Amino acid sequence: MKFNMEKTFLNISEVSRKLNLINKKTGKPANHILRFWEKEFKGIKPTILKGNRRYYDSHQIDKIKYIKYLLRDKGLTIKGVKKI
């Protein structure tokens, strides 16, 4: 019997698309938002693999979804989200 122990990682563009962080003018993923949130929120730590590319696991993506929900849907400020 085989076990799949491999974690699923998504790169920064895939996460941006999944969370609908898309530049409306160009249609490209808005990766700069995720990079900014990495600097602001210490809980977001992507895995840096080959070629200095950022990869996120499911736990990181859940944290980012929650931060996006608080910032965009609830209207909290970055300072307010940091307190939570």
GUVEXGU-133106 format. One record per residue: residue number from 1; residue in three letters; chain; z negated, y negated, x of N, C-alpha, C in turn. Coordinates in steps of 0.05 Angstrom, whole numbers, padded with zeros to 5 digits. Layout:
BEGIN
@i:NUM | aa:ALA | ch:A | nup:Z | nnorth:Y | neast:X | caup:Z | canorth:Y | caeast:X | cup:Z | cnorth:Y | ceast:X;
...
***
This chain:
BEGIN
@i:1 | aa:MET | ch:A | nup:00000 | nnorth:00023 | neast:00017 | caup:00000 | canorth:00000 | caeast:00000 | cup:00000 | cnorth:-00025 | ceast:00018;
@i:2 | aa:LYS | ch:A | nup:00018 | nnorth:-00044 | neast:00012 | caup:00020 | canorth:-00068 | caeast:00027 | cup:00005 | cnorth:-00091 | ceast:00013;
@i:3 | aa:PHE | ch:A | nup:-00008 | nnorth:-00107 | neast:00029 | caup:-00021 | canorth:-00131 | caeast:00019 | cup:-00006 | cnorth:-00156 | ceast:00030;
@i:4 | aa:ASN | ch:A | nup:-00002 | nnorth:-00175 | neast:00013 | caup:00011 | canorth:-00200 | caeast:00022 | cup:-00011 | cnorth:-00220 | ceast:00029;
@i:5 | aa:MET | ch:A | nup:-00018 | nnorth:-00221 | neast:00055 | caup:-00039 | canorth:-00238 | caeast:00064 | cup:-00029 | cnorth:-00266 | ceast:00071;
@i:6 | aa:GLU | ch:A | nup:-00003 | nnorth:-00270 | neast:00069 | caup:00009 | canorth:-00295 | caeast:00078 | cup:00003 | cnorth:-00317 | ceast:00058;
@i:7 | aa:LYS | ch:A | nup:-00006 | nnorth:-00340 | neast:00068 | caup:-00010 | canorth:-00363 | caeast:00051 | cup:00016 | cnorth:-00376 | ceast:00045;
@i:8 | aa:THR | ch:A | nup:00018 | nnorth:-00388 | neast:00022 | caup:00043 | canorth:-00402 | caeast:00015 | cup:00039 | cnorth:-00431 | ceast:00023;
@i:9 | aa:PHE | ch:A | nup:00057 | nnorth:-00441 | neast:00039 | caup:00056 | canorth:-00469 | caeast:00048 | cup:00081 | cnorth:-00483 | ceast:00037;
@i:10 | aa:LEU | ch:A | nup:00077 | nnorth:-00508 | neast:00029 | caup:00099 | canorth:-00525 | caeast:00021 | cup:00100 | cnorth:-00548 | ceast:00041;
@i:11 | aa:ASN | ch:A | nup:00124 | nnorth:-00557 | neast:00047 | caup:00126 | canorth:-00580 | caeast:00065 | cup:00122 | cnorth:-00606 | ceast:00049;
@i:12 | aa:ILE | ch:A | nup:00122 | nnorth:-00628 | neast:00062 | caup:00114 | canorth:-00653 | caeast:00050 | cup:00135 | cnorth:-00661 | ceast:00028;
@i:13 | aa:SER | ch:A | nup:00160 | nnorth:-00656 | neast:00032 | caup:00180 | canorth:-00663 | caeast:00012 | cup:00177 | cnorth:-00645 | ceast:-00013;
@i:14 | aa:GLU | ch:A | nup:00171 | nnorth:-00620 | neast:-00009 | caup:00168 | canorth:-00602 | caeast:-00032 | cup:00143 | cnorth:-00610 | ceast:-00048;
@i:15 | aa:VAL | ch:A | nup:00122 | nnorth:-00619 | neast:-00035 | caup:00098 | canorth:-00628 | caeast:-00049 | cup:00104 | cnorth:-00654 | ceast:-00064;
@i:16 | aa:SER | ch:A | nup:00119 | nnorth:-00672 | neast:-00052 | caup:00126 | canorth:-00697 | caeast:-00065 | cup:00142 | cnorth:-00691 | ceast:-00091;
@i:17 | aa:ARG | ch:A | nup:00161 | nnorth:-00673 | neast:-00089 | caup:00177 | canorth:-00666 | caeast:-00112 | cup:00160 | cnorth:-00653 | ceast:-00134;
@i:18 | aa:LYS | ch:A | nup:00143 | nnorth:-00635 | neast:-00125 | caup:00126 | canorth:-00620 | caeast:-00144 | cup:00107 | cnorth:-00640 | ceast:-00160;
@i:19 | aa:LEU | ch:A | nup:00098 | nnorth:-00660 | neast:-00146 | caup:00080 | canorth:-00680 | caeast:-00159 | cup:00095 | cnorth:-00703 | ceast:-00171;
@i:20 | aa:ASN | ch:A | nup:00121 | nnorth:-00702 | neast:-00170 | caup:00138 | canorth:-00723 | caeast:-00182 | cup:00133 | cnorth:-00750 | ceast:-00168;
@i:21 | aa:LEU | ch:A | nup:00130 | nnorth:-00749 | neast:-00142 | caup:00128 | canorth:-00774 | caeast:-00126 | cup:00156 | cnorth:-00779 | ceast:-00114;
@i:22 | aa:ILE | ch:A | nup:00174 | nnorth:-00790 | neast:-00131 | caup:00202 | canorth:-00794 | caeast:-00124 | cup:00208 | cnorth:-00824 | ceast:-00125;
@i:23 | aa:ASN | ch:A | nup:00223 | nnorth:-00833 | neast:-00105 | caup:00232 | canorth:-00861 | caeast:-00104 | cup:00253 | cnorth:-00864 | ceast:-00126;
@i:24 | aa:LYS | ch:A | nup:00249 | nnorth:-00881 | neast:-00145 | caup:00267 | canorth:-00884 | caeast:-00168 | cup:00294 | cnorth:-00895 | ceast:-00161;
@i:25 | aa:LYS | ch:A | nup:00296 | nnorth:-00911 | neast:-00140 | caup:00321 | canorth:-00922 | caeast:-00132 | cup:00339 | cnorth:-00902 | ceast:-00118;
@i:26 | aa:THR | ch:A | nup:00328 | nnorth:-00887 | neast:-00099 | caup:00344 | canorth:-00868 | caeast:-00083 | cup:00343 | cnorth:-00840 | ceast:-00093;
@i:27 | aa:GLY | ch:A | nup:00322 | nnorth:-00832 | neast:-00108 | caup:00319 | canorth:-00805 | caeast:-00117 | cup:00308 | cnorth:-00786 | ceast:-00096;
@i:28 | aa:LYS | ch:A | nup:00299 | nnorth:-00797 | neast:-00074 | caup:00288 | canorth:-00781 | caeast:-00052 | cup:00258 | cnorth:-00780 | ceast:-00055;
@i:29 | aa:PRO | ch:A | nup:00245 | nnorth:-00759 | neast:-00044 | caup:00216 | canorth:-00757 | caeast:-00045 | cup:00203 | cnorth:-00780 | ceast:-00030;
@i:30 | aa:ALA | ch:A | nup:00181 | nnorth:-00790 | neast:-00042 | caup:00166 | canorth:-00812 | caeast:-00031 | cup:00144 | cnorth:-00801 | ceast:-00013;
@i:31 | aa:ASN | ch:A | nup:00152 | nnorth:-00790 | neast:00010 | caup:00133 | canorth:-00778 | caeast:00029 | cup:00113 | cnorth:-00797 | ceast:00040;
@i:32 | aa:HIS | ch:A | nup:00120 | nnorth:-00822 | neast:00041 | caup:00102 | canorth:-00842 | caeast:00052 | cup:00076 | cnorth:-00844 | ceast:00036;
@i:33 | aa:ILE | ch:A | nup:00077 | nnorth:-00838 | neast:00011 | caup:00052 | canorth:-00839 | caeast:-00006 | cup:00033 | cnorth:-00817 | ceast:00004;
@i:34 | aa:LEU | ch:A | nup:00043 | nnorth:-00793 | neast:00008 | caup:00025 | canorth:-00772 | caeast:00018 | cup:00014 | cnorth:-00778 | ceast:00045;
@i:35 | aa:ARG | ch:A | nup:00031 | nnorth:-00789 | neast:00063 | caup:00021 | canorth:-00796 | caeast:00090 | cup:-00001 | cnorth:-00817 | ceast:00088;
@i:36 | aa:PHE | ch:A | nup:00002 | nnorth:-00837 | neast:00070 | caup:-00018 | canorth:-00858 | caeast:00066 | cup:-00044 | cnorth:-00845 | ceast:00056;
@i:37 | aa:TRP | ch:A | nup:-00042 | nnorth:-00828 | neast:00036 | caup:-00065 | canorth:-00815 | caeast:00025 | cup:-00080 | cnorth:-00798 | ceast:00046;
@i:38 | aa:GLU | ch:A | nup:-00065 | nnorth:-00786 | neast:00064 | caup:-00078 | canorth:-00771 | caeast:00086 | cup:-00096 | cnorth:-00789 | ceast:00102;
@i:39 | aa:LYS | ch:A | nup:-00087 | nnorth:-00813 | neast:00107 | caup:-00103 | canorth:-00832 | caeast:00123 | cup:-00128 | cnorth:-00841 | ceast:00107;
@i:40 | aa:GLU | ch:A | nup:-00125 | nnorth:-00845 | neast:00081 | caup:-00146 | canorth:-00856 | caeast:00065 | cup:-00167 | cnorth:-00835 | ceast:00057;
@i:41 | aa:PHE | ch:A | nup:-00158 | nnorth:-00811 | neast:00052 | caup:-00176 | canorth:-00790 | caeast:00041 | cup:-00179 | cnorth:-00768 | ceast:00062;
@i:42 | aa:LYS | ch:A | nup:-00203 | nnorth:-00765 | neast:00072 | caup:-00208 | canorth:-00745 | caeast:00094 | cup:-00205 | cnorth:-00716 | ceast:00084;
@i:43 | aa:GLY | ch:A | nup:-00206 | nnorth:-00712 | neast:00058 | caup:-00203 | canorth:-00684 | caeast:00048 | cup:-00175 | cnorth:-00673 | ceast:00050;
@i:44 | aa:ILE | ch:A | nup:-00156 | nnorth:-00690 | neast:00054 | caup:-00128 | canorth:-00681 | caeast:00056 | cup:-00121 | cnorth:-00676 | ceast:00085;
@i:45 | aa:LYS | ch:A | nup:-00119 | nnorth:-00651 | neast:00093 | caup:-00113 | canorth:-00644 | caeast:00120 | cup:-00090 | cnorth:-00624 | ceast:00120;
@i:46 | aa:PRO | ch:A | nup:-00065 | nnorth:-00633 | neast:00123 | caup:-00043 | canorth:-00614 | caeast:00124 | cup:-00043 | cnorth:-00597 | ceast:00149;
@i:47 | aa:THR | ch:A | nup:-00032 | nnorth:-00574 | neast:00148 | caup:-00028 | canorth:-00558 | caeast:00172 | cup:-00003 | cnorth:-00567 | ceast:00186;
@i:48 | aa:ILE | ch:A | nup:-00006 | nnorth:-00574 | neast:00211 | caup:00017 | canorth:-00583 | caeast:00227 | cup:00028 | cnorth:-00559 | ceast:00242;
@i:49 | aa:LEU | ch:A | nup:00052 | nnorth:-00552 | neast:00236 | caup:00065 | canorth:-00529 | caeast:00249 | cup:00090 | cnorth:-00539 | ceast:00264;
@i:50 | aa:LYS | ch:A | nup:00107 | nnorth:-00521 | neast:00270 | caup:00131 | canorth:-00526 | caeast:00286 | cup:00144 | cnorth:-00553 | ceast:00281;
@i:51 | aa:GLY | ch:A | nup:00149 | nnorth:-00567 | neast:00303 | caup:00163 | canorth:-00593 | caeast:00302 | cup:00147 | cnorth:-00615 | ceast:00289;
@i:52 | aa:ASN | ch:A | nup:00120 | nnorth:-00614 | neast:00290 | caup:00103 | canorth:-00634 | caeast:00278 | cup:00108 | cnorth:-00639 | ceast:00249;
@i:53 | aa:ARG | ch:A | nup:00114 | nnorth:-00618 | neast:00234 | caup:00119 | canorth:-00620 | caeast:00205 | cup:00094 | cnorth:-00613 | ceast:00190;
@i:54 | aa:ARG | ch:A | nup:00089 | nnorth:-00628 | neast:00168 | caup:00066 | canorth:-00624 | caeast:00152 | cup:00071 | cnorth:-00602 | ceast:00131;
@i:55 | aa:TYR | ch:A | nup:00052 | nnorth:-00584 | neast:00130 | caup:00053 | canorth:-00563 | caeast:00109 | cup:00026 | cnorth:-00562 | ceast:00095;
@i:56 | aa:TYR | ch:A | nup:00027 | nnorth:-00559 | neast:00068 | caup:00004 | canorth:-00560 | caeast:00051 | cup:00000 | cnorth:-00533 | ceast:00038;
@i:57 | aa:ASP | ch:A | nup:-00025 | nnorth:-00523 | neast:00037 | caup:-00030 | canorth:-00499 | caeast:00022 | cup:-00039 | cnorth:-00506 | ceast:-00006;
@i:58 | aa:SER | ch:A | nup:-00045 | nnorth:-00486 | neast:-00022 | caup:-00050 | canorth:-00491 | caeast:-00051 | cup:-00076 | cnorth:-00507 | ceast:-00055;
@i:59 | aa:HIS | ch:A | nup:-00096 | nnorth:-00504 | neast:-00037 | caup:-00120 | canorth:-00520 | caeast:-00040 | cup:-00115 | cnorth:-00549 | ceast:-00034;
@i:60 | aa:GLN | ch:A | nup:-00099 | nnorth:-00555 | neast:-00014 | caup:-00092 | canorth:-00583 | caeast:-00008 | cup:-00076 | cnorth:-00595 | ceast:-00031;
@i:61 | aa:ILE | ch:A | nup:-00058 | nnorth:-00580 | neast:-00042 | caup:-00041 | canorth:-00590 | caeast:-00064 | cup:-00059 | cnorth:-00596 | ceast:-00089;
@i:62 | aa:ASP | ch:A | nup:-00079 | nnorth:-00579 | neast:-00094 | caup:-00097 | canorth:-00584 | caeast:-00116 | cup:-00113 | cnorth:-00610 | ceast:-00112;
@i:63 | aa:LYS | ch:A | nup:-00122 | nnorth:-00615 | neast:-00087 | caup:-00136 | canorth:-00640 | caeast:-00081 | cup:-00118 | cnorth:-00664 | ceast:-00085;
@i:64 | aa:ILE | ch:A | nup:-00093 | nnorth:-00662 | neast:-00076 | caup:-00074 | canorth:-00684 | caeast:-00079 | cup:-00068 | cnorth:-00689 | ceast:-00108;
@i:65 | aa:LYS | ch:A | nup:-00065 | nnorth:-00668 | neast:-00124 | caup:-00061 | canorth:-00671 | caeast:-00153 | cup:-00084 | cnorth:-00686 | ceast:-00166;
@i:66 | aa:TYR | ch:A | nup:-00108 | nnorth:-00679 | neast:-00158 | caup:-00132 | canorth:-00693 | caeast:-00169 | cup:-00132 | cnorth:-00722 | ceast:-00161;
@i:67 | aa:ILE | ch:A | nup:-00126 | nnorth:-00728 | neast:-00136 | caup:-00125 | canorth:-00756 | caeast:-00127 | cup:-00104 | cnorth:-00771 | ceast:-00142;
@i:68 | aa:LYS | ch:A | nup:-00081 | nnorth:-00759 | neast:-00145 | caup:-00059 | canorth:-00772 | caeast:-00160 | cup:-00067 | cnorth:-00777 | ceast:-00189;
@i:69 | aa:TYR | ch:A | nup:-00081 | nnorth:-00758 | neast:-00201 | caup:-00090 | canorth:-00761 | caeast:-00229 | cup:-00110 | cnorth:-00785 | ceast:-00231;
@i:70 | aa:LEU | ch:A | nup:-00128 | nnorth:-00786 | neast:-00212 | caup:-00148 | canorth:-00808 | caeast:-00213 | cup:-00135 | cnorth:-00835 | ceast:-00208;
@i:71 | aa:LEU | ch:A | nup:-00116 | nnorth:-00836 | neast:-00189 | caup:-00104 | canorth:-00862 | caeast:-00182 | cup:-00084 | cnorth:-00871 | ceast:-00203;
@i:72 | aa:ARG | ch:A | nup:-00066 | nnorth:-00853 | neast:-00211 | caup:-00044 | canorth:-00861 | caeast:-00228 | cup:-00050 | cnorth:-00860 | ceast:-00258;
@i:73 | aa:ASP | ch:A | nup:-00064 | nnorth:-00838 | neast:-00266 | caup:-00069 | canorth:-00834 | caeast:-00295 | cup:-00094 | cnorth:-00849 | ceast:-00304;
@i:74 | aa:LYS | ch:A | nup:-00115 | nnorth:-00847 | neast:-00289 | caup:-00141 | canorth:-00859 | caeast:-00296 | cup:-00142 | cnorth:-00888 | ceast:-00288;
@i:75 | aa:GLY | ch:A | nup:-00125 | nnorth:-00897 | neast:-00269 | caup:-00125 | canorth:-00924 | caeast:-00261 | cup:-00147 | cnorth:-00933 | ceast:-00242;
@i:76 | aa:LEU | ch:A | nup:-00159 | nnorth:-00913 | neast:-00228 | caup:-00180 | canorth:-00920 | caeast:-00209 | cup:-00168 | cnorth:-00932 | ceast:-00183;
@i:77 | aa:THR | ch:A | nup:-00184 | nnorth:-00946 | neast:-00169 | caup:-00175 | canorth:-00957 | caeast:-00143 | cup:-00180 | cnorth:-00936 | ceast:-00121;
@i:78 | aa:ILE | ch:A | nup:-00169 | nnorth:-00940 | neast:-00098 | caup:-00174 | canorth:-00921 | caeast:-00076 | cup:-00204 | cnorth:-00920 | ceast:-00069;
@i:79 | aa:LYS | ch:A | nup:-00217 | nnorth:-00943 | neast:-00070 | caup:-00245 | canorth:-00944 | caeast:-00064 | cup:-00261 | cnorth:-00928 | ceast:-00085;
@i:80 | aa:GLY | ch:A | nup:-00253 | nnorth:-00930 | neast:-00110 | caup:-00266 | canorth:-00915 | caeast:-00131 | cup:-00262 | cnorth:-00885 | ceast:-00128;
@i:81 | aa:VAL | ch:A | nup:-00238 | nnorth:-00877 | neast:-00120 | caup:-00232 | canorth:-00848 | caeast:-00116 | cup:-00248 | cnorth:-00837 | ceast:-00093;
@i:82 | aa:LYS | ch:A | nup:-00251 | nnorth:-00853 | neast:-00072 | caup:-00267 | canorth:-00845 | caeast:-00048 | cup:-00296 | cnorth:-00839 | ceast:-00056;
@i:83 | aa:LYS | ch:A | nup:-00307 | nnorth:-00855 | neast:-00075 | caup:-00335 | canorth:-00851 | caeast:-00083 | cup:-00338 | cnorth:-00824 | ceast:-00098;
@i:84 | aa:ILE | ch:A | nup:-00317 | nnorth:-00817 | neast:-00112 | caup:-00318 | canorth:-00791 | caeast:-00127 | cup:-00316 | cnorth:-00768 | ceast:-00108;
***
